[in-house]
Amino acid sequence: MDKTFEWLTTEEKIKRLSSSTSAVFEVILKHWPTNPLEVAKILGEKGKEKSLSAKYLYHFKKLYKLKLIRMKKIGNTYIAWPLEIEKLRIVKEIFG
């Protein structure tokens, strides 16, 4: 696990994102849970599914490494959702 950005706040992490990764993060925030191909469609990308999936999975992995999203592989695709949603789910489980 890379701890380079661990000490940064969420806002500071978001400011350090490239414009393309930031756009992917915005889509995940607004349309969760989502997968790489859904993000590509929302952003208006066209092309082969395999290359689009790989391109957006790269951004998913960057966001996951920065602990801005959670990711899970389901079948042949990855599903992502914001980390804040995961925190709310845990609080709800604790306080029922």
Buried (B, 14 or more C-beta within 10 A) or exposed (E): EEEEEEEBEEEEBBEEBEEBBBBBBBBBBEEBBBBBBBBBBBBEEEEEEEEBBEBBBEBBBBBBEBBBBBBEEEEEEBBBBBBBBEEEEEEEEEEE
